[in-house]
Amino acid sequence: MTKFNAVGLLTTAFLCSPHVLADEWQFMIEPYLMGTNIEGDFGSGRIEQAEIGVDFSDILENLEMAGMIHMEAVSPGNIGLSFDYGFMDLEGSKTFMTGQELVVGTRQAVMETQIFYRNQLQNASIDYIAGVRWWDNDVDVDVDLPNLEQRLSASIEEDWVDFIVGLRWYSHLSDNWTFELYGDIGGLDFASEFTSKVKVGVQYQMTELLTLDVKYVATWVDYKDGTAGEPGYFAYDTVTHGPVLGLVFTF
């Protein structure tokens, strides 16, 4: 409860702060797409470690629903707030020669809420960032046994919150082009043992309102809960990475 409240407090600050509503603030909203790949290891219960290797084509083939959005607000005093949320629901099935059917559904969601201070430099800026990253992983497994007229089901639901600190560098290459480099680190045994994100890319300002955002993003996490080999054990040590294409609306 305490961890989730940390996310709620920062999100409420972003949505309800009177400064956010002031006309002098600058806002941006960016819906985006990510060519997601997930690699690493997963463990649950008696399964201490199983390798994960899901590429973008696998995700497209089994995708049920997905959504990704990023929002920011920056004050005239260079204090900013940001919110990022992405999720995807996957479902795959396999029928064996014996007639048994296995259906696996997976949902992964990551939400980030941050506050930052922007230091303006000549033709560049650097943001000093602090915030939280909330992970939500749900797995549902159904096995249909037609010979026994039974259907077995199992569910895993794990969520946790990591505190993070980071830096973001913007360099203005020309009137229209901007280079972005971002990095953060967190976890450190508060919830996960380690988490980190790296982003590198460019932005092209098409109009005063619209900017094209192209980058590559990688997010690492190493989380464990419980004792390996026992009921209730859960481990998730992965990197989620891929190219990102977004359209930024600034007002």
PASEBA-1860 file (N, C-alpha, C; in nm, 3 decimals):
! residues 251
1> MTKFNAVG> 0.083/-0.120/0.000/0.000/0.000/0.000/0.086/0.124/0.000 ~ 0.193/0.125/0.079/0.280/0.243/0.086/0.345/0.270/-0.049 ~ 0.388/0.162/-0.117/0.454/0.180/-0.246/0.356/0.238/-0.347 ~ 0.232/0.184/-0.352/0.136/0.234/-0.449/0.097/0.377/-0.419 ~ 0.092/0.414/-0.289/0.060/0.552/-0.254/0.164/0.648/-0.309 ~ 0.289/0.606/-0.315/0.394/0.693/-0.370/0.363/0.728/-0.514 ~ 0.317/0.629/-0.592/0.278/0.657/-0.730/0.158/0.749/-0.733 ~ 0.060/0.723/-0.648/-0.061/0.804/-0.646/-0.035/0.948/-0.611
9> LLTTAFLC> 0.052/0.973/-0.514/0.082/1.110/-0.472/0.147/1.189/-0.583 ~ 0.245/1.128/-0.651/0.312/1.201/-0.759/0.220/1.221/-0.878 ~ 0.137/1.121/-0.908/0.042/1.136/-1.018/-0.060/1.244/-0.987 ~ -0.110/1.247/-0.863/-0.204/1.352/-0.823/-0.141/1.489/-0.832 ~ -0.014/1.498/-0.794/0.056/1.627/-0.805/0.061/1.673/-0.949 ~ 0.081/1.578/-1.041/0.087/1.614/-1.182/-0.047/1.663/-1.234 ~ -0.154/1.595/-1.194/-0.285/1.625/-1.250/-0.355/1.741/-1.180 ~ -0.327/1.762/-1.051/-0.406/1.855/-0.972/-0.331/1.979/-0.926
17> SPHVLADE> -0.203/1.987/-0.947/-0.128/2.103/-0.903/-0.183/2.230/-0.968 ~ -0.205/2.338/-0.891/-0.257/2.460/-0.950/-0.162/2.519/-1.052 ~ -0.032/2.491/-1.039/0.064/2.543/-1.136/0.043/2.481/-1.273 ~ 0.002/2.351/-1.275/-0.019/2.284/-1.402/-0.130/2.351/-1.481 ~ -0.227/2.409/-1.409/-0.340/2.472/-1.475/-0.311/2.614/-1.520 ~ -0.198/2.670/-1.478/-0.167/2.808/-1.513/-0.131/2.818/-1.660 ~ -0.171/2.932/-1.723/-0.152/2.949/-1.866/-0.005/2.956/-1.905 ~ 0.082/3.002/-1.812/0.221/3.021/-1.849/0.301/2.892/-1.856
25> WQFMIEPY> 0.244/2.782/-1.814/0.314/2.655/-1.825/0.314/2.606/-1.971 ~ 0.413/2.527/-2.006/0.418/2.463/-2.137/0.383/2.315/-2.121 ~ 0.302/2.264/-2.214/0.256/2.126/-2.206/0.296/2.049/-2.331 ~ 0.314/1.920/-2.315/0.333/1.832/-2.430/0.265/1.698/-2.403 ~ 0.202/1.645/-2.507/0.139/1.513/-2.502/0.191/1.433/-2.621 ~ 0.237/1.311/-2.593/0.299/1.230/-2.698/0.246/1.086/-2.696 ~ 0.153/1.052/-2.784/0.124/0.910/-2.806/0.237/0.849/-2.888 ~ 0.275/0.726/-2.857/0.389/0.667/-2.928/0.371/0.517/-2.946
33> LMGTNIEG> 0.449/0.463/-3.038/0.454/0.320/-3.065/0.595/0.270/-3.038 ~ 0.605/0.146/-2.988/0.736/0.087/-2.960/0.744/-0.051/-3.020 ~ 0.852/-0.077/-3.094/0.879/-0.211/-3.145/0.940/-0.296/-3.035 ~ 0.855/-0.347/-2.946/0.898/-0.406/-2.819/0.961/-0.543/-2.835 ~ 1.075/-0.563/-2.768/1.139/-0.693/-2.752/1.166/-0.714/-2.603 ~ 1.144/-0.835/-2.553/1.167/-0.866/-2.412/1.262/-0.985/-2.402 ~ 1.370/-0.968/-2.328/1.469/-1.075/-2.310/1.506/-1.086/-2.163 ~ 1.534/-1.208/-2.117/1.577/-1.225/-1.979/1.530/-1.356/-1.920
41> DFGSGRIE> 1.507/-1.356/-1.790/1.467/-1.476/-1.717/1.345/-1.449/-1.631 ~ 1.265/-1.555/-1.613/1.142/-1.548/-1.535/1.136/-1.669/-1.442 ~ 1.089/-1.648/-1.319/1.073/-1.759/-1.226/0.945/-1.745/-1.148 ~ 0.881/-1.860/-1.115/0.757/-1.857/-1.038/0.740/-1.991/-0.968 ~ 0.712/-1.988/-0.837/0.690/-2.111/-0.763/0.810/-2.203/-0.769 ~ 0.786/-2.327/-0.816/0.894/-2.425/-0.826/0.981/-2.403/-0.949 ~ 0.937/-2.317/-1.039/1.019/-2.285/-1.157/1.115/-2.174/-1.116 ~ 1.239/-2.211/-1.089/1.335/-2.112/-1.040/1.380/-2.017/-1.150
49> QAEIGVDF> 1.393/-2.067/-1.274/1.440/-1.981/-1.382/1.398/-2.038/-1.516 ~ 1.334/-1.956/-1.596/1.298/-1.992/-1.733/1.334/-1.875/-1.823 ~ 1.391/-1.904/-1.936/1.437/-1.798/-2.026/1.320/-1.735/-2.100 ~ 1.324/-1.602/-2.112/1.225/-1.527/-2.189/1.292/-1.472/-2.313 ~ 1.228/-1.492/-2.427/1.277/-1.435/-2.551/1.160/-1.403/-2.642 ~ 1.107/-1.283/-2.632/0.990/-1.242/-2.709/1.029/-1.125/-2.798 ~ 1.023/-1.145/-2.931/1.058/-1.036/-3.020/0.931/-0.966/-3.069 ~ 0.950/-0.862/-3.149/0.838/-0.778/-3.190/0.737/-0.856/-3.273
57> SDILENLE> 0.783/-0.947/-3.359/0.690/-1.025/-3.442/0.602/-1.116/-3.357 ~ 0.660/-1.175/-3.251/0.580/-1.257/-3.159/0.473/-1.173/-3.091 ~ 0.511/-1.052/-3.050/0.416/-0.964/-2.981/0.302/-0.925/-3.074 ~ 0.334/-0.890/-3.200/0.229/-0.853/-3.295/0.134/-0.970/-3.320 ~ 0.189/-1.091/-3.326/0.107/-1.208/-3.354/0.009/-1.239/-3.242 ~ 0.048/-1.209/-3.118/-0.035/-1.245/-3.002/-0.096/-1.125/-2.931 ~ -0.084/-1.007/-2.991/-0.130/-0.885/-2.925/-0.281/-0.877/-2.919 ~ -0.333/-0.851/-2.799/-0.476/-0.829/-2.779/-0.506/-0.680/-2.770
65> MAGMIHME> -0.425/-0.606/-2.696/-0.446/-0.463/-2.676/-0.316/-0.400/-2.627 ~ -0.295/-0.272/-2.663/-0.176/-0.201/-2.616/-0.204/-0.051/-2.620 ~ -0.131/0.023/-2.539/-0.142/0.168/-2.538/-0.020/0.231/-2.474 ~ 0.026/0.343/-2.530/0.145/0.410/-2.478/0.129/0.561/-2.492 ~ 0.158/0.634/-2.384/0.146/0.779/-2.388/0.245/0.843/-2.291 ~ 0.294/0.960/-2.329/0.387/1.037/-2.245/0.335/1.180/-2.238 ~ 0.340/1.240/-2.117/0.294/1.378/-2.098/0.394/1.453/-2.011 ~ 0.409/1.582/-2.039/0.496/1.666/-1.958/0.437/1.805/-1.943
73> AVSPGNIG> 0.474/1.872/-1.833/0.440/2.012/-1.811/0.561/2.078/-1.749 ~ 0.600/2.195/-1.803/0.719/2.266/-1.755/0.680/2.410/-1.722 ~ 0.719/2.456/-1.603/0.685/2.591/-1.558/0.787/2.692/-1.609 ~ 0.754/2.822/-1.601/0.853/2.925/-1.636/0.977/2.919/-1.548 ~ 0.964/2.863/-1.428/1.079/2.847/-1.339/1.158/2.721/-1.365 ~ 1.126/2.651/-1.477/1.199/2.531/-1.520/1.179/2.411/-1.428 ~ 1.071/2.411/-1.350/1.031/2.292/-1.275/0.931/2.216/-1.361 ~ 0.956/2.088/-1.380/0.870/2.010/-1.468/0.815/1.885/-1.403
81> LSFDYGFM> 0.704/1.836/-1.458/0.642/1.711/-1.416/0.619/1.626/-1.540 ~ 0.639/1.496/-1.528/0.617/1.408/-1.642/0.544/1.282/-1.599 ~ 0.471/1.225/-1.695/0.394/1.103/-1.672/0.406/1.017/-1.796 ~ 0.436/0.889/-1.777/0.449/0.796/-1.889/0.380/0.665/-1.853 ~ 0.301/0.613/-1.946/0.232/0.487/-1.920/0.228/0.404/-2.048 ~ 0.265/0.278/-2.035/0.256/0.186/-2.147/0.214/0.048/-2.099 ~ 0.129/-0.018/-2.176/0.086/-0.153/-2.140/0.061/-0.233/-2.266 ~ 0.066/-0.364/-2.251/0.029/-0.454/-2.360/-0.029/-0.582/-2.303
89> DLEGSKTF> -0.135/-0.630/-2.366/-0.200/-0.757/-2.332/-0.172/-0.856/-2.444 ~ -0.114/-0.970/-2.408/-0.083/-1.074/-2.504/-0.157/-1.201/-2.468 ~ -0.197/-1.277/-2.570/-0.260/-1.406/-2.545/-0.220/-1.504/-2.656 ~ -0.172/-1.620/-2.615/-0.135/-1.723/-2.710/-0.191/-1.857/-2.667 ~ -0.212/-1.947/-2.764/-0.267/-2.078/-2.732/-0.197/-2.185/-2.815 ~ -0.201/-2.308/-2.763/-0.143/-2.422/-2.834/-0.226/-2.545/-2.803 ~ -0.258/-2.622/-2.908/-0.333/-2.746/-2.893/-0.240/-2.864/-2.918 ~ -0.236/-2.957/-2.825/-0.148/-3.073/-2.835/-0.220/-3.188/-2.906
97> MTGQELVV> -0.143/-3.288/-2.950/-0.199/-3.402/-3.022/-0.298/-3.479/-2.935 ~ -0.283/-3.471/-2.804/-0.374/-3.540/-2.711/-0.507/-3.468/-2.696 ~ -0.520/-3.349/-2.757/-0.643/-3.272/-2.746/-0.641/-3.167/-2.639 ~ -0.537/-3.165/-2.558/-0.525/-3.065/-2.453/-0.491/-2.929/-2.515 ~ -0.553/-2.825/-2.463/-0.528/-2.689/-2.511/-0.470/-2.604/-2.398 ~ -0.361/-2.537/-2.429/-0.295/-2.447/-2.334/-0.314/-2.303/-2.381 ~ -0.369/-2.219/-2.293/-0.390/-2.078/-2.324/-0.316/-1.995/-2.219 ~ -0.229/-1.906/-2.266/-0.150/-1.822/-2.176/-0.178/-1.675/-2.210
105> GTRQAVME> -0.218/-1.599/-2.109/-0.238/-1.455/-2.125/-0.141/-1.379/-2.037 ~ -0.080/-1.276/-2.093/0.019/-1.197/-2.021/-0.012/-1.049/-2.035 ~ -0.002/-0.978/-1.924/-0.018/-0.833/-1.926/0.101/-0.769/-1.857 ~ 0.169/-0.679/-1.928/0.278/-0.603/-1.868/0.247/-0.455/-1.881 ~ 0.254/-0.383/-1.770/0.232/-0.239/-1.770/0.341/-0.173/-1.688 ~ 0.387/-0.057/-1.737/0.488/0.021/-1.666/0.442/0.166/-1.664 ~ 0.437/0.226/-1.545/0.399/0.366/-1.531/0.511/0.441/-1.459 ~ 0.545/0.558/-1.511/0.648/0.642/-1.450/0.592/0.782/-1.424
113> TQIFYRNQ> 0.620/0.833/-1.305/0.585/0.970/-1.270/0.710/1.037/-1.215 ~ 0.744/1.154/-1.270/0.870/1.218/-1.235/0.852/1.368/-1.213 ~ 0.940/1.423/-1.133/0.956/1.567/-1.121/1.100/1.600/-1.159 ~ 1.120/1.713/-1.228/1.256/1.745/-1.271/1.280/1.895/-1.270 ~ 1.407/1.929/-1.264/1.450/2.068/-1.277/1.533/2.081/-1.403 ~ 1.500/2.178/-1.488/1.568/2.196/-1.616/1.668/2.311/-1.607 ~ 1.793/2.278/-1.630/1.901/2.376/-1.633/1.928/2.415/-1.778 ~ 1.893/2.538/-1.814/1.911/2.585/-1.950/2.056/2.624/-1.975
121> LQNASIDY> 2.112/2.569/-2.084/2.248/2.600/-2.126/2.243/2.662/-2.265 ~ 2.359/2.700/-2.316/2.363/2.755/-2.451/2.343/2.643/-2.552 ~ 2.234/2.650/-2.628/2.199/2.550/-2.730/2.177/2.410/-2.671 ~ 2.148/2.402/-2.542/2.126/2.271/-2.478/2.054/2.292/-2.346 ~ 2.013/2.180/-2.287/1.954/2.182/-2.152/1.977/2.046/-2.088 ~ 1.979/2.044/-1.955/1.994/1.920/-1.881/1.888/1.916/-1.771 ~ 1.818/1.803/-1.761/1.714/1.784/-1.660/1.766/1.693/-1.549 ~ 1.744/1.735/-1.424/1.777/1.654/-1.307/1.646/1.592/-1.257
129> IAGVRWWD> 1.639/1.460/-1.255/1.512/1.390/-1.244/1.505/1.303/-1.118 ~ 1.387/1.301/-1.055/1.357/1.206/-0.947/1.212/1.161/-0.966 ~ 1.186/1.034/-0.940/1.050/0.985/-0.959/1.034/0.841/-0.918 ~ 0.924/0.781/-0.966/0.893/0.642/-0.936/0.856/0.569/-1.064 ~ 0.884/0.439/-1.065/0.847/0.351/-1.176/0.767/0.235/-1.119 ~ 0.643/0.221/-1.164/0.554/0.115/-1.117/0.544/0.005/-1.221 ~ 0.570/-0.118/-1.179/0.562/-0.235/-1.266/0.438/-0.316/-1.228 ~ 0.369/-0.367/-1.330/0.252/-0.451/-1.307/0.258/-0.567/-1.406
137> NDVDVDVD> 0.279/-0.688/-1.356/0.289/-0.808/-1.439/0.184/-0.909/-1.396 ~ 0.098/-0.948/-1.489/-0.005/-1.049/-1.463/0.007/-1.161/-1.567 ~ 0.000/-1.285/-1.521/0.006/-1.401/-1.609/-0.110/-1.494/-1.574 ~ -0.190/-1.532/-1.675/-0.300/-1.627/-1.657/-0.276/-1.749/-1.746 ~ -0.287/-1.867/-1.688/-0.266/-1.992/-1.760/-0.390/-2.079/-1.745 ~ -0.444/-2.125/-1.859/-0.559/-2.215/-1.860/-0.523/-2.340/-1.941 ~ -0.552/-2.456/-1.885/-0.529/-2.583/-1.953/-0.662/-2.657/-1.963 ~ -0.704/-2.684/-2.086/-0.830/-2.754/-2.110/-0.800/-2.903/-2.129
145> LPNLEQRL> -0.862/-2.988/-2.045/-0.843/-3.133/-2.051/-0.974/-3.197/-2.096 ~ -0.995/-3.209/-2.228/-1.125/-3.258/-2.276/-1.156/-3.401/-2.235 ~ -1.053/-3.484/-2.223/-1.077/-3.624/-2.185/-1.131/-3.634/-2.043 ~ -1.089/-3.544/-1.956/-1.134/-3.545/-1.817/-1.245/-3.444/-1.792 ~ -1.282/-3.370/-1.898/-1.384/-3.266/-1.887/-1.351/-3.169/-1.775 ~ -1.224/-3.127/-1.772/-1.177/-3.033/-1.671/-1.102/-2.918/-1.738 ~ -1.099/-2.807/-1.668/-1.020/-2.693/-1.712/-0.945/-2.639/-1.591 ~ -0.813/-2.644/-1.596/-0.729/-2.600/-1.487/-0.681/-2.458/-1.514
153> SASIEEDW> -0.680/-2.375/-1.410/-0.640/-2.235/-1.425/-0.545/-2.196/-1.314 ~ -0.454/-2.105/-1.348/-0.361/-2.049/-1.250/-0.332/-1.905/-1.288 ~ -0.313/-1.820/-1.187/-0.287/-1.678/-1.211/-0.172/-1.630/-1.125 ~ -0.092/-1.540/-1.182/0.017/-1.474/-1.110/-0.004/-1.324/-1.125 ~ -0.008/-1.253/-1.014/-0.022/-1.107/-1.017/0.086/-1.046/-0.929 ~ 0.175/-0.970/-0.990/0.284/-0.906/-0.917/0.296/-0.761/-0.960 ~ 0.304/-0.670/-0.863/0.332/-0.531/-0.894/0.422/-0.474/-0.786 ~ 0.504/-0.376/-0.825/0.596/-0.314/-0.730/0.635/-0.175/-0.780
161> VDFIVGLR> 0.692/-0.096/-0.691/0.730/0.041/-0.722/0.877/0.061/-0.691 ~ 0.950/0.120/-0.785/1.091/0.156/-0.765/1.107/0.307/-0.769 ~ 1.187/0.361/-0.678/1.228/0.500/-0.686/1.346/0.511/-0.782 ~ 1.348/0.618/-0.862/1.454/0.635/-0.961/1.506/0.778/-0.958 ~ 1.632/0.795/-0.999/1.692/0.926/-1.023/1.762/0.919/-1.158 ~ 1.767/1.035/-1.227/1.827/1.031/-1.359/1.859/1.168/-1.414 ~ 1.912/1.167/-1.536/1.949/1.288/-1.609/1.896/1.276/-1.751 ~ 1.860/1.392/-1.809/1.821/1.397/-1.950/1.889/1.517/-2.015
169> WYSHLSDN> 1.949/1.493/-2.130/2.025/1.595/-2.201/1.959/1.623/-2.335 ~ 1.927/1.750/-2.361/1.879/1.793/-2.491/1.985/1.883/-2.555 ~ 2.020/1.855/-2.679/2.114/1.940/-2.753/2.047/1.983/-2.883 ~ 2.038/2.114/-2.904/1.971/2.168/-3.022/2.070/2.170/-3.139 ~ 2.050/2.078/-3.232/2.142/2.064/-3.345/2.119/2.169/-3.451 ~ 1.994/2.213/-3.467/1.959/2.316/-3.564/1.825/2.374/-3.522 ~ 1.766/2.456/-3.609/1.636/2.514/-3.576/1.528/2.407/-3.560 ~ 1.543/2.294/-3.630/1.440/2.191/-3.629/1.480/2.062/-3.558
177> WTFELYGD> 1.610/2.035/-3.549/1.657/1.907/-3.497/1.710/1.920/-3.354 ~ 1.670/1.822/-3.269/1.717/1.817/-3.130/1.760/1.674/-3.097 ~ 1.874/1.662/-3.031/1.926/1.532/-2.986/1.889/1.511/-2.840 ~ 1.845/1.389/-2.805/1.807/1.356/-2.667/1.887/1.236/-2.617 ~ 1.939/1.247/-2.494/2.005/1.137/-2.426/1.952/1.132/-2.283 ~ 1.899/1.017/-2.242/1.835/1.002/-2.111/1.890/0.877/-2.042 ~ 1.907/0.887/-1.910/1.946/0.770/-1.832/1.898/0.782/-1.689 ~ 1.850/0.671/-1.631/1.813/0.671/-1.489/1.855/0.540/-1.425
185> IGGLDFAS> 1.851/0.537/-1.293/1.885/0.418/-1.216/1.799/0.417/-1.090 ~ 1.765/0.297/-1.043/1.682/0.287/-0.923/1.676/0.145/-0.873 ~ 1.574/0.119/-0.791/1.561/-0.012/-0.729/1.645/-0.019/-0.604 ~ 1.766/-0.073/-0.620/1.865/-0.080/-0.512/1.806/-0.143/-0.387 ~ 1.727/-0.251/-0.409/1.669/-0.333/-0.303/1.554/-0.267/-0.228 ~ 1.505/-0.152/-0.274/1.382/-0.099/-0.214/1.264/-0.188/-0.252 ~ 1.252/-0.216/-0.381/1.155/-0.315/-0.430/1.230/-0.414/-0.518 ~ 1.275/-0.368/-0.634/1.361/-0.453/-0.716/1.506/-0.438/-0.672
193> EFTSKVKV> 1.588/-0.534/-0.713/1.731/-0.523/-0.684/1.796/-0.415/-0.770 ~ 1.740/-0.397/-0.891/1.798/-0.299/-0.983/1.697/-0.267/-1.092 ~ 1.692/-0.141/-1.132/1.620/-0.101/-1.252/1.691/0.018/-1.315 ~ 1.681/0.028/-1.447/1.746/0.137/-1.518/1.681/0.153/-1.654 ~ 1.684/0.275/-1.705/1.634/0.303/-1.839/1.732/0.392/-1.913 ~ 1.751/0.365/-2.042/1.835/0.447/-2.129/1.755/0.480/-2.255 ~ 1.760/0.606/-2.297/1.695/0.650/-2.421/1.793/0.735/-2.500 ~ 1.798/0.714/-2.631/1.880/0.798/-2.718/1.805/0.816/-2.849
201> GVQYQMTE> 1.797/0.941/-2.896/1.723/0.965/-3.019/1.726/1.110/-3.062 ~ 1.644/1.140/-3.161/1.635/1.275/-3.215/1.489/1.315/-3.228 ~ 1.466/1.446/-3.228/1.334/1.502/-3.250/1.341/1.602/-3.365 ~ 1.239/1.598/-3.451/1.231/1.691/-3.563/1.102/1.772/-3.551 ~ 1.117/1.904/-3.535/1.001/1.992/-3.521/0.944/2.022/-3.658 ~ 0.825/1.968/-3.685/0.760/1.986/-3.815/0.684/2.117/-3.823 ~ 0.612/2.150/-3.714/0.539/2.276/-3.704/0.553/2.326/-3.561 ~ 0.495/2.441/-3.534/0.499/2.493/-3.397/0.427/2.400/-3.300
209> LLTLDVKY> 0.330/2.325/-3.351/0.251/2.234/-3.268/0.306/2.092/-3.266 ~ 0.358/2.042/-3.381/0.391/1.901/-3.396/0.541/1.877/-3.407 ~ 0.587/1.773/-3.337/0.727/1.731/-3.342/0.732/1.579/-3.357 ~ 0.816/1.531/-3.449/0.837/1.388/-3.467/0.948/1.342/-3.373 ~ 0.923/1.234/-3.299/1.018/1.184/-3.199/1.059/1.041/-3.237 ~ 1.189/1.021/-3.261/1.242/0.889/-3.298/1.357/0.856/-3.203 ~ 1.349/0.740/-3.138/1.453/0.706/-3.041/1.460/0.555/-3.022 ~ 1.561/0.512/-2.947/1.572/0.372/-2.904/1.571/0.371/-2.752
217> VATWVDYK> 1.490/0.282/-2.694/1.470/0.278/-2.549/1.497/0.137/-2.497 ~ 1.566/0.129/-2.384/1.588/0.001/-2.316/1.564/0.019/-2.167 ~ 1.486/-0.072/-2.108/1.453/-0.067/-1.965/1.487/-0.201/-1.900 ~ 1.572/-0.196/-1.799/1.612/-0.317/-1.727/1.541/-0.324/-1.592 ~ 1.515/-0.447/-1.546/1.465/-0.467/-1.410/1.508/-0.604/-1.361 ~ 1.543/-0.611/-1.235/1.578/-0.738/-1.169/1.502/-0.742/-1.037 ~ 1.391/-0.817/-1.036/1.301/-0.820/-0.921/1.282/-0.963/-0.873 ~ 1.284/-0.981/-0.742/1.259/-1.112/-0.682/1.172/-1.095/-0.558
225> DGTAGEPG> 1.078/-1.188/-0.540/0.992/-1.188/-0.422/0.972/-1.332/-0.377 ~ 1.002/-1.361/-0.251/0.987/-1.495/-0.199/1.114/-1.577/-0.212 ~ 1.100/-1.707/-0.184/1.213/-1.800/-0.187/1.200/-1.893/-0.306 ~ 1.308/-1.906/-0.383/1.306/-1.990/-0.503/1.267/-2.132/-0.468 ~ 1.177/-2.188/-0.550/1.133/-2.325/-0.531/1.014/-2.341/-0.439 ~ 0.967/-2.231/-0.380/0.854/-2.238/-0.289/0.733/-2.165/-0.347 ~ 0.610/-2.203/-0.305/0.491/-2.132/-0.353/0.500/-1.982/-0.320 ~ 0.455/-1.900/-0.413/0.461/-1.755/-0.393/0.587/-1.691/-0.445
233> YFAYDTVT> 0.684/-1.772/-0.488/0.809/-1.716/-0.542/0.783/-1.653/-0.678 ~ 0.844/-1.537/-0.701/0.833/-1.469/-0.830/0.964/-1.398/-0.858 ~ 1.017/-1.415/-0.979/1.140/-1.348/-1.021/1.123/-1.298/-1.163 ~ 1.172/-1.177/-1.189/1.159/-1.115/-1.321/1.285/-1.034/-1.347 ~ 1.374/-1.089/-1.428/1.503/-1.027/-1.459/1.511/-1.011/-1.610 ~ 1.471/-0.894/-1.661/1.455/-0.876/-1.804/1.505/-0.739/-1.850 ~ 1.518/-0.729/-1.982/1.535/-0.600/-2.047/1.428/-0.590/-2.156 ~ 1.353/-0.482/-2.153/1.252/-0.452/-2.254/1.307/-0.339/-2.341
241> HGPVLGLV> 1.321/-0.365/-2.470/1.389/-0.265/-2.554/1.330/-0.264/-2.694 ~ 1.357/-0.154/-2.766/1.312/-0.143/-2.903/1.305/0.001/-2.950 ~ 1.286/0.020/-3.082/1.271/0.155/-3.137/1.136/0.215/-3.102 ~ 1.134/0.347/-3.087/1.012/0.420/-3.051/0.986/0.528/-3.155 ~ 0.861/0.539/-3.197/0.818/0.644/-3.287/0.700/0.716/-3.224 ~ 0.716/0.847/-3.200/0.610/0.923/-3.134/0.581/1.053/-3.206 ~ 0.463/1.107/-3.179/0.423/1.237/-3.233/0.391/1.328/-3.115 ~ 0.470/1.434/-3.099/0.460/1.523/-2.985/0.371/1.643/-3.019
249> FTF> 0.269/1.665/-2.938/0.184/1.783/-2.950/0.224/1.880/-2.839 ~ 0.268/2.000/-2.875/0.315/2.100/-2.779/0.220/2.219/-2.779 ~ 0.185/2.265/-2.659/0.096/2.382/-2.650/0.119/2.455/-2.520
END
